[in-house]
Amino acid sequence: MKAILRLLIIFSAIQLCSAQYWYIPNDAANRNPGDLNADAERPSGGGLPGGWTVILNAATSPVWSASKSIPFAFSFNNQPVTNFKVSNSGVLTFDVNATTVPGFQRYSLPNASIPDRSVCITGLTGIASNDIVISKTFGTAPNRQFWIQFNSYGYGSVPSDGSNYAYWSIVLEETSNRIHIVDQRTGGYASTKLVSVGLQINASTAIMIKGSPDLLSKAGTSDGPIDNQYYSFVQGNQGKYDVTVVDITTSPYQVAGKVVVTAIFRNLGTQNVNSLRINYVGDNNASGGDVKNVRNIATFNYDTVSHIIPWEVASGTHNLEVFADDINGGNADENQVDDKKKKKIYVMERLESRTPLFEVYSSSTCPPCKPANEKYLSVLENKNPADYVSIKFQQNFPGNGDPYATTESINRRGYYFINSIPRTEIDGGWDKNGNLFSEEVYAAAAKVPAFYALNGTYKVEGKKVTANINYSPLFEATGAKLYIAILEKITYYNVATNGETEFHHVMKKMLPSETGTILPTIPALSSRSNNFSYTFNGDYRLPPDGQTANIIDHTKEHSVEDFNNLYVVAWIQGLDKQVFQAANLLPEGTSIVTEKSGVQSAFIYPNPAEDELVTEIRFNSATELTCTIVDASGNSILTRQSKFSEGNQTLRFNIQHLSSGYYQVVLHDKEGNSSVLEFVKK
């Protein structure tokens, strides 16, 4: 009997020893753990995505929530737990019978005020009316994450408000039983954004993040994961040999053929790593291992490694998985839970430049929108307008909103869950305050390859606008939508209170609506066309503001200031909101020249024209070009001959002296290739 008792004591001691935690600092991650949660970090009623459940509302004093169940099997300190409760003071406990609630201060752990078996972000306070604790499950079994988020919280004794807010989450991870503490978003508070982060096992055992109880929030104000930091608590003892893949740096955009697989590895073990074997699996087909000598990677440090054998890929969407083994010449990885990283690779039949889509959400009643729009226009002023697509969606707030806000522009804002302006969306991914738009941001957007080829023409006849769209996928894409928008180049009459006197690229109507048109799945490089037509109804009306009762009713009226100032743009967008390609449609009659010519394409605007005619020409190569304006009788009115370099060029003609009527612009290069563009002089 004594022997059995001794064995039980030894077994319990082993369990206790193995049940301790260590943590991995990911305080420069700029992402969420596992990349499963891509939801916007926004308040309830202000853009919070669906699927979240409120488990605790604000209270002026510390309170516990009711007991809640965990949606999958989970262990804390090697002991199964099924339920938890959470306080508005930043503590989650698996001791659902605890009665004493920790206060609104930062605790050094262990502390008698904290229940056993607790996860702590003390220093948070949920006392303002909009402060809530919410939960949501992400991912699929057996690799789900259960998120408990302190939403729109405050720090210390200062309640959250419109300028001061905090978003932190506790994440329970299925299978690995890891606990992540995610620093998601902080606005305001400056030096007071301090917390104490850690786990309390019992009254005598705890683990705290270095810096606690005065740990400074490092997250920025972005409501996406791009500036998120986190700390991962791992059960057991830190191993000697443990290498994880932090990121696969191989570009997700490739051309069919050979692809070099490259990844960033991180040493999570206690021993420095001098060599490892990199392995990759492409679409479930494993490569041979490739042993690499690496830099002396110290604990928690990184190195970038490439595999010697290229991956042969055909066009389409592919899955790539990378992991490492054979550490320091034969040692196995001691913790294989986090070894692998996966990535989607999009392989095109050919690479084509993407025309980036810039969506600007603004209002003439928004004071910060004025400097944001000025900054935006300053970046674009030296760019060729054919190289990007710009849309301004005027909004119905702040105050009573912009007179040119429409149901479509408001719903488009809802598509991105935008709850504040100025806001700029770039290709459905970059989502930030418009003041952050810069030359670097523009350049980064212009470098991303396109998933589709897209072009088309439009025609404005009185109040009628027609658009003809041609598209071709560069890989076999599914779930894409085509969006069409009629824009007015400049508007003036919607001036309100923020000091702006003119507004550029203002959306007037979407075709057929803001919900877009679902595109069929077709083979790569095959082509399809879509035609659209819309006639503006009734007469012009200037609404007093952007409120629902006053916005334009398209069935009987419009807000177009000048129909000669309209043009049409198009874009194709995926289910994940990524924009595959965008295009400024060309006026009908635009000349598209073959690749044999030095001129790739050319178009003229405005059309009809009154004082000045602008010709935009894209050259395949440097060439000499003669441009001649010819009247309806075939007489040459004006000729200009110039040498042009490769790329986009602009020619401007003063046509004030021309009589009203029909004219042509004839382009003739030195190889004898010609093309003709037509315009009307008003």
C-alpha positions in Angstrom: 0.0 0.0 0.0 2.9 2.4 0.9 4.5 1.6 -2.5 1.3 2.5 -4.3 1.0 5.7 -2.3 4.6 6.6 -3.1 3.9 6.0 -6.8 0.8 8.3 -6.6 2.8 11.0 -4.9 5.6 10.7 -7.6 3.0 10.7 -10.4 1.3 13.8 -8.9 4.7 15.5 -8.7 5.4 14.7 -12.3 2.0 16.0 -13.3 2.6 19.2 -11.4 6.1 19.6 -12.8 4.9 19.0 -16.4 1.9 21.3 -15.9 3.8 24.5 -15.7 3.8 27.1 -18.4 6.3 29.1 -20.4 5.5 31.8 -22.9 6.5 33.0 -26.4 6.7 36.8 -26.8 5.2 37.8 -30.2 5.3 41.5 -29.4 6.3 42.5 -32.9 4.0 40.1 -34.7 1.7 42.5 -36.5 -0.8 39.7 -36.9 -3.2 37.5 -34.9 -2.2 34.1 -33.7 -2.7 31.5 -36.4 -4.3 34.2 -38.7 -7.7 32.7 -38.1 -9.4 35.9 -36.8 -9.6 38.6 -39.5 -12.6 40.4 -38.0 -12.5 44.2 -37.6 -11.8 45.4 -34.1 -14.8 47.7 -33.8 -17.4 48.6 -31.1 -20.9 47.2 -30.9 -23.1 49.4 -33.2 -20.0 50.8 -34.8 -19.0 48.2 -37.3 -18.6 45.1 -35.1 -18.8 42.1 -37.5 -21.5 39.5 -37.0 -21.1 36.3 -35.0 -20.0 37.7 -31.7 -21.9 36.9 -28.5 -22.0 39.4 -25.6 -21.1 37.7 -22.4 -20.8 40.7 -20.1 -21.9 44.3 -20.2 -20.3 47.3 -18.5 -20.7 48.0 -14.8 -19.4 50.7 -12.5 -17.9 48.2 -10.1 -16.1 44.9 -10.7 -18.5 42.0 -11.6 -18.4 38.5 -12.9 -20.2 37.2 -15.9 -22.4 34.1 -15.7 -20.6 30.8 -16.3 -20.0 30.1 -20.0 -19.0 26.9 -21.7 -15.9 26.4 -23.9 -16.9 25.1 -27.4 -14.3 22.4 -27.5 -12.2 20.2 -25.2 -9.6 22.3 -23.4 -7.0 21.9 -20.6 -5.6 24.4 -18.3 -2.4 23.4 -16.6 -3.0 19.8 -17.9 -6.4 19.6 -16.2 -9.6 19.5 -18.3 -11.8 22.6 -18.0 -15.3 23.0 -19.6 -16.5 26.4 -18.3 -15.2 29.8 -17.4 -16.4 33.2 -16.3 -14.9 36.6 -16.9 -14.8 39.9 -15.0 -15.0 43.5 -16.4 -11.6 44.0 -14.7 -9.8 41.8 -17.2 -9.7 38.4 -15.6 -10.9 35.1 -17.0 -11.2 32.2 -14.5 -11.9 28.5 -14.8 -12.9 28.5 -11.2 -16.6 29.3 -11.9 -17.4 29.1 -8.1 -15.2 32.1 -7.3 -17.1 34.9 -5.7 -14.5 37.7 -5.0 -14.1 39.8 -8.1 -10.6 41.3 -8.7 -10.5 45.1 -8.7 -9.7 47.6 -11.4 -6.0 47.7 -10.7 -2.8 46.0 -12.1 -1.9 43.0 -10.0 1.5 41.3 -9.5 0.9 37.6 -9.7 0.3 35.4 -7.7 -2.2 37.5 -5.7 -4.8 36.5 -3.2 -7.4 38.7 -5.0 -7.1 36.5 -8.1 -8.9 33.1 -8.2 -6.9 30.0 -8.9 -6.8 28.9 -12.6 -7.1 32.4 -14.0 -5.9 34.2 -17.1 -5.3 37.9 -16.4 -5.1 41.2 -18.2 -5.5 43.3 -15.1 -5.6 47.1 -15.5 -8.5 47.0 -18.0 -11.8 48.5 -16.9 -15.2 48.0 -18.4 -17.2 50.8 -16.8 -18.3 53.0 -19.8 -21.7 52.3 -21.4 -20.3 50.8 -24.6 -17.8 48.5 -22.9 -18.6 44.8 -23.4 -17.0 41.4 -23.3 -17.8 39.3 -26.3 -16.8 35.8 -27.6 -16.6 34.1 -31.0 -15.1 30.8 -32.3 -12.9 30.9 -35.4 -11.5 28.1 -37.6 -12.5 24.4 -38.0 -12.0 21.4 -35.7 -9.5 20.3 -34.5 -7.7 23.6 -34.8 -10.3 26.1 -33.6 -9.7 29.2 -31.5 -12.2 30.6 -29.0 -11.8 34.4 -28.6 -12.9 36.3 -25.5 -12.5 40.0 -26.4 -12.6 43.0 -24.0 -14.2 45.4 -26.5 -13.9 49.2 -26.4 -12.5 49.0 -22.9 -10.6 51.5 -20.8 -7.4 51.5 -18.8 -7.2 52.2 -15.0 -9.7 54.6 -13.7 -10.2 56.4 -17.1 -13.4 55.3 -18.9 -13.3 54.7 -22.6 -14.8 57.3 -24.9 -14.6 58.3 -28.6 -10.9 59.1 -28.3 -9.7 56.6 -25.6 -10.3 52.9 -26.1 -8.7 49.5 -25.8 -9.2 46.1 -27.4 -7.6 43.0 -25.8 -8.5 39.3 -26.2 -7.9 36.0 -24.4 -7.7 33.2 -26.9 -8.1 29.5 -26.1 -6.7 27.2 -28.8 -8.0 23.7 -29.5 -5.6 20.7 -29.5 -2.5 22.7 -28.6 -4.2 24.0 -25.3 -2.3 27.2 -25.8 -3.5 30.5 -24.4 -2.8 33.6 -26.3 -3.2 37.2 -24.9 -3.7 39.5 -27.9 -3.0 43.3 -27.7 -5.3 44.4 -30.5 -6.0 48.1 -30.6 -5.5 51.1 -28.4 -6.4 54.7 -29.1 -5.5 57.6 -26.8 -4.4 57.0 -23.2 -0.7 57.7 -24.0 1.4 56.6 -21.1 -1.5 55.3 -19.1 -2.1 52.2 -21.3 -0.6 49.8 -18.9 -1.7 46.3 -17.9 -0.4 43.2 -16.1 -0.6 40.0 -18.2 -0.1 36.5 -16.9 -1.6 33.2 -15.7 -2.3 32.4 -12.0 -2.2 28.6 -11.3 -2.9 29.0 -7.6 -2.1 31.3 -4.7 1.6 30.4 -4.9 2.3 29.8 -8.6 2.0 32.1 -11.5 3.7 33.3 -14.7 3.8 36.9 -15.8 4.9 38.6 -19.1 8.1 40.5 -18.7 7.2 44.1 -17.9 4.1 43.3 -15.9 2.5 44.8 -13.8 3.5 47.8 -15.9 3.3 46.2 -19.4 2.8 48.9 -22.1 0.3 48.2 -24.9 2.1 48.1 -28.2 -0.9 47.9 -30.5 -1.7 50.8 -32.8 -5.1 52.3 -33.7 -5.7 50.1 -36.8 -8.9 48.1 -36.5 -7.3 45.2 -38.3 -4.6 42.7 -37.2 -1.8 44.5 -39.1 -0.5 46.1 -35.8 -1.6 43.4 -33.3 0.9 41.9 -30.8 0.4 38.8 -28.7 1.9 36.5 -26.0 1.5 32.7 -26.2 1.4 30.6 -23.0 2.5 27.0 -23.6 2.0 24.1 -21.2 5.0 22.2 -20.0 8.7 23.1 -20.1 10.5 24.9 -22.9 12.4 22.3 -25.1 16.0 22.4 -26.2 15.1 22.0 -29.9 12.0 23.7 -31.2 11.8 25.5 -34.6 8.6 27.0 -35.9 7.8 28.6 -39.3 6.8 32.2 -38.8 6.0 33.0 -42.4 6.3 31.7 -45.9 7.8 34.6 -47.8 7.4 33.1 -51.3 5.1 35.5 -53.1 1.5 34.4 -53.3 1.4 35.5 -56.9 3.3 33.3 -59.3 3.5 32.4 -63.0 3.2 28.7 -64.0 6.6 27.0 -63.8 9.3 26.8 -61.1 8.7 28.5 -57.8 11.4 28.9 -55.1 10.1 28.1 -51.6 11.4 30.5 -48.9 10.4 30.8 -45.3 11.3 32.6 -42.0 12.1 30.2 -39.2 12.1 31.0 -35.5 14.0 29.3 -32.7 11.7 28.6 -29.8 14.1 26.2 -28.0 16.7 26.8 -25.4 19.6 25.7 -27.7 21.0 27.9 -30.4 20.2 26.5 -33.9 23.1 26.1 -36.4 21.5 23.9 -39.0 18.1 22.5 -39.9 16.3 20.7 -42.8 13.7 22.7 -44.6 10.8 20.7 -46.1 7.8 21.7 -48.2 4.6 20.1 -49.2 2.9 21.4 -52.4 -0.7 20.3 -52.8 0.0 17.2 -50.6 3.1 16.2 -52.6 6.2 16.3 -50.4 9.6 17.5 -51.6 12.9 16.0 -50.5 14.4 17.6 -47.4 17.2 20.2 -47.9 19.7 20.6 -45.0 20.8 24.2 -44.6 23.4 25.8 -42.5 21.9 28.8 -40.9 23.1 31.7 -38.8 23.5 31.0 -35.1 19.8 31.4 -34.3 19.5 32.3 -30.6 16.3 31.6 -28.6 13.3 33.6 -30.0 15.4 34.9 -33.0 14.8 34.3 -36.7 16.4 33.3 -40.0 15.2 33.2 -43.6 15.9 29.9 -45.5 15.2 28.8 -49.1 14.8 25.2 -50.4 17.2 24.1 -53.1 14.5 22.2 -55.1 12.0 24.5 -57.0 8.3 23.7 -56.8 6.7 22.9 -60.2 3.3 24.5 -60.4 0.5 24.9 -63.0 -2.0 27.8 -63.1 -4.6 27.8 -60.4 -4.9 28.1 -56.6 -2.4 25.9 -54.7 -1.7 25.0 -51.1 1.9 25.2 -49.8 3.1 23.9 -46.4 6.6 24.4 -44.9 8.3 22.9 -41.9 11.7 22.1 -40.5 13.3 19.1 -38.8 16.8 17.5 -38.3 17.9 20.4 -36.0 21.6 20.7 -35.4 22.4 17.5 -37.2 19.8 14.9 -36.3 17.7 16.3 -33.4 13.9 16.1 -33.7 11.7 19.0 -33.0 10.4 18.6 -29.4 7.2 20.5 -29.9 5.5 19.7 -33.2 2.3 21.6 -32.5 3.5 24.8 -34.1 6.0 23.5 -36.6 4.1 24.0 -39.9 2.9 27.0 -41.8 0.5 27.0 -44.7 -0.1 29.5 -47.5 -2.3 29.9 -50.6 -0.4 30.4 -53.8 -2.1 31.9 -56.8 -0.5 30.9 -60.1 -1.4 32.7 -63.2 -0.8 31.8 -66.8 0.9 35.2 -67.1 1.5 38.2 -64.9 -0.3 41.4 -65.6 0.0 44.7 -63.8 -2.8 45.5 -61.5 -4.5 48.9 -61.7 -5.1 49.6 -57.9 -8.5 50.6 -56.7 -8.6 53.5 -54.2 -12.0 53.9 -52.5 -12.2 57.0 -50.4 -15.0 57.4 -47.8 -15.5 61.0 -47.0 -18.0 63.8 -46.3 -18.2 67.6 -46.8 -19.3 67.7 -43.1 -16.2 65.9 -41.8 -13.4 68.3 -40.7 -10.5 65.8 -40.8 -11.6 64.7 -44.3 -10.4 67.9 -45.8 -6.6 67.4 -45.0 -7.0 63.7 -45.8 -8.4 64.4 -49.2 -5.7 67.1 -49.8 -3.0 64.6 -48.9 -4.6 62.0 -51.2 -4.7 64.3 -54.1 -1.1 65.5 -53.5 0.1 61.9 -53.9 -1.9 61.4 -57.1 -1.2 64.7 -58.8 1.9 63.5 -60.6 0.5 60.1 -61.4 -1.1 59.1 -64.7 -4.8 58.8 -64.1 -4.9 55.7 -66.3 -2.7 53.9 -63.8 -5.2 53.8 -60.9 -8.9 53.9 -60.3 -10.2 56.4 -57.7 -13.7 56.6 -56.3 -15.2 58.9 -53.7 -18.1 57.6 -51.7 -19.7 60.5 -49.9 -21.2 59.6 -46.5 -24.2 60.5 -44.3 -22.2 61.5 -41.3 -20.8 63.2 -39.2 -23.6 65.6 -38.5 -26.2 65.4 -41.2 -23.7 64.2 -43.8 -22.9 65.1 -47.4 -25.7 66.1 -49.8 -24.3 63.6 -52.3 -24.5 60.6 -49.9 -26.6 57.9 -51.5 -28.0 54.5 -50.4 -25.4 52.9 -52.5 -22.5 54.8 -51.1 -23.7 54.1 -47.5 -24.1 50.4 -48.2 -20.7 50.2 -49.8 -19.3 51.6 -46.5 -21.1 48.8 -44.7 -19.5 46.3 -47.0 -16.2 47.1 -45.3 -17.7 47.7 -41.8 -16.4 51.2 -41.8 -17.5 53.2 -38.8 -15.3 56.3 -39.1 -14.1 58.7 -41.8 -11.9 59.7 -43.5 -11.3 56.1 -44.6 -9.4 54.7 -47.6 -9.7 51.1 -48.9 -7.0 49.9 -51.3 -7.9 46.8 -53.3 -10.1 45.6 -50.5 -7.1 45.1 -48.1 -5.4 48.3 -47.0 -8.0 49.8 -44.6 -6.8 53.0 -42.8 -7.4 56.6 -42.1 -7.0 58.6 -45.3 -4.3 60.7 -43.7 -2.0 57.7 -43.9 -2.1 57.5 -47.7 1.4 58.1 -49.1 3.8 57.6 -52.0 5.0 54.4 -50.4 1.4 53.1 -50.0 0.7 53.9 -53.6 3.8 52.2 -54.8 3.1 49.1 -52.8 -0.4 48.8 -54.3 0.9 49.2 -57.8 3.3 46.3 -57.4 0.7 43.6 -56.8 0.0 41.6 -59.9 -3.6 41.2 -61.2 -5.7 38.1 -61.2 -7.8 39.3 -64.1 -7.4 41.2 -67.3 -10.1 43.9 -67.4 -11.0 46.6 -69.9 -14.0 48.2 -71.6 -15.6 51.3 -73.0 -18.5 53.6 -72.0 -20.7 56.1 -73.8 -22.7 59.0 -72.4 -25.6 60.2 -74.5 -27.7 62.8 -72.8 -28.7 61.1 -69.5 -28.0 57.6 -70.8 -24.8 55.8 -69.8 -23.8 52.5 -71.4 -20.8 50.3 -70.5 -19.2 47.4 -72.2 -16.9 45.3 -70.1 -14.4 42.6 -71.2 -12.7 40.4 -68.7 -10.4 37.3 -68.6 -9.2 35.4 -65.6 -5.5 34.8 -65.4 -6.2 31.7 -63.3 -9.3 29.7 -62.6 -10.9 31.9 -60.0 -14.3 31.3 -58.3 -16.7 33.5 -56.4 -15.7 36.8 -58.1 -18.0 39.8 -58.6 -17.9 42.6 -61.2 -18.7 46.1 -59.9 -19.4 49.1 -62.2 -19.6 52.7 -61.0 -20.6 55.9 -62.8 -18.5 58.8 -61.5 -18.5 62.6 -61.8 -14.9 63.9 -62.3 -15.5 67.0 -60.1 -18.5 68.3 -58.2 -19.0 71.7 -56.5 -22.6 72.0 -55.2 -22.3 69.6 -52.3 -20.1 72.1 -50.3 -21.0 71.9 -46.6 -19.0 72.7 -43.4 -15.5 71.3 -43.6 -14.0 73.9 -46.0 -13.7 71.8 -49.1 -15.0 73.5 -52.3 -14.6 70.8 -54.9 -14.9 67.0 -54.7 -13.2 64.5 -57.1 -14.3 61.2 -58.6 -17.7 61.3 -56.8 -19.8 58.1 -57.2 -23.2 58.9 -58.8 -24.6 55.4 -59.6 -23.5 51.8 -59.4 -24.6 49.3 -62.1 -26.8 47.6 -61.6 -26.3 48.3 -57.9 -23.7 48.3 -55.1 -24.1 44.5 -54.7 -22.3 43.9 -58.1 -22.7 41.0 -60.6 -21.6 37.5 -59.9 -19.1 36.2 -62.6 -19.2 32.6 -63.8 -16.2 30.3 -63.2 -14.4 30.1 -66.6 -11.0 28.7 -67.7 -7.9 30.8 -67.4 -7.3 33.2 -70.3 -10.8 32.7 -71.7 -12.8 35.9 -72.2 -16.3 37.1 -71.5 -18.2 40.3 -71.9 -20.9 42.1 -69.9 -23.0 45.1 -71.1 -24.7 47.6 -68.8 -27.0 50.5 -69.4 -28.5 53.2 -67.1 -30.6 56.3 -67.7 -30.7 59.0 -65.0 -34.3 59.9 -64.3 -35.9 63.3 -63.7 -34.2 66.5 -63.0 -31.2 67.5 -60.9 -31.9 68.1 -57.2 -29.4 69.2 -54.5 -30.4 67.5 -51.2 -30.0 69.6 -48.0 -27.9 66.8 -46.4 -27.2 63.1 -46.5 -30.0 61.9 -44.2 -32.3 59.1 -45.3 -35.3 61.3 -45.8 -33.4 63.6 -48.1 -31.1 61.5 -50.2 -31.6 61.2 -54.0 -34.3 58.8 -55.1 -32.9 57.5 -58.4 -36.3 56.4 -59.6 -37.3 60.1 -60.2 -34.3 62.4 -59.8 -30.5 62.7 -60.0 -27.6 64.7 -58.6 -25.4 64.9 -61.7 -24.0 68.5 -62.0 -22.6 68.0 -65.6 -23.3 64.9 -67.7 -20.3 65.8 -69.9 -18.2 65.2 -66.7 -19.3 61.6 -66.2 -17.1 58.6 -66.7 -17.2 54.9 -65.8 -14.9 52.5 -63.8 -15.1 48.8 -63.1 -13.4 46.3 -60.8 -13.5 42.6 -60.0 -13.5 41.6 -56.4 -13.3 38.2 -54.6 -15.3 36.8 -51.7 -12.5 37.8 -49.3 -12.9 41.4 -50.6 -9.6 41.3 -52.4 -9.8 43.3 -55.6 -8.5 41.2 -58.5 -8.3 44.0 -61.0 -9.7 47.5 -61.7 -10.0 49.6 -64.8 -11.0 53.1 -66.0 -13.2 52.4 -68.9 -12.4 54.3 -72.1 -14.8 56.5 -74.0 -16.4 54.6 -76.9 -14.4 55.2 -80.1 -11.1 54.9 -78.2 -8.3 53.5 -80.3 -6.8 50.2 -79.1 -3.7 49.6 -81.1 -1.9 46.2 -81.6 1.3 45.3 -79.9 3.2 45.7 -83.2 2.7 49.5 -83.0 4.6 51.7 -80.6 1.3 52.9 -79.3 -0.5 50.4 -77.1 -3.7 52.4 -76.4 -5.0 55.9 -76.6 -8.1 57.8 -75.6 -9.3 61.4 -75.5 -11.3 63.4 -73.0 -13.5 65.2 -72.3 -15.8 64.2 -75.2 -17.6 66.4 -76.2 -14.8 69.0 -75.5 -15.1 72.8 -75.3 -11.8 74.5 -74.6 -9.1 71.8 -74.2 -8.7 68.3 -75.6 -6.6 65.8 -73.6 -5.1 62.8 -75.3 -3.7 60.0 -73.1 -1.4 57.6 -74.9 0.3 54.5 -73.6 3.5 53.6 -75.5 4.9 50.0 -75.8 8.3 51.5 -76.6 10.0 54.8 -77.4 8.7 56.1 -80.7 8.1 59.2 -82.8 4.4 60.1 -83.3 2.5 62.6 -85.4 -0.9 63.7 -84.0 -3.2 65.5 -86.4 -6.7 66.9 -85.7 -8.9 66.5 -88.8 -12.3 68.1 -89.4 -15.4 66.5 -91.0 -14.2 67.5 -94.5 -10.8 65.8 -94.1 -8.9 69.0 -93.6 -5.9 69.0 -91.3 -6.5 71.6 -88.6 -3.6 71.1 -86.3 -0.5 68.8 -86.4 2.0 68.0 -83.6 5.0 65.8 -84.0 7.0 64.6 -81.0 9.3 61.9 -79.7 8.0 59.9 -76.8 9.5 57.5 -74.3 7.9 54.2 -73.2 5.0 54.4 -70.8 2.1 56.8 -70.4 2.2 60.3 -72.0 -0.3 63.2 -72.2 -0.9 65.5 -75.1 -3.1 68.6 -74.6 -4.7 70.7 -77.5 -6.2 74.1 -77.2 -9.4 73.8 -79.3 -11.1 77.1 -78.3 -10.8 78.4 -81.9 -12.4 75.3 -83.5 -16.0 75.5 -84.7 -18.6 73.2 -83.2 -18.8 69.9 -84.9 -17.3 66.5 -85.5 -13.5 65.9 -85.5 -10.9 63.2 -85.6 -7.5 62.8 -83.9 -5.2 60.8 -86.2 -2.2 59.1 -84.6 0.6 58.1 -87.0 3.9 56.5 -85.9 7.1 56.3 -88.0 6.5 52.6 -88.7 3.4 53.6 -90.6 0.8 52.4 -88.1 -2.2 54.7 -87.7 -5.2 54.9 -85.4 -8.1 57.3 -85.3 -10.0 58.8 -82.3 -13.2 60.8 -82.7 -14.5 63.7 -80.7 -17.1 66.4 -80.8 -16.3 70.1 -80.3 -19.1 71.8 -78.4 
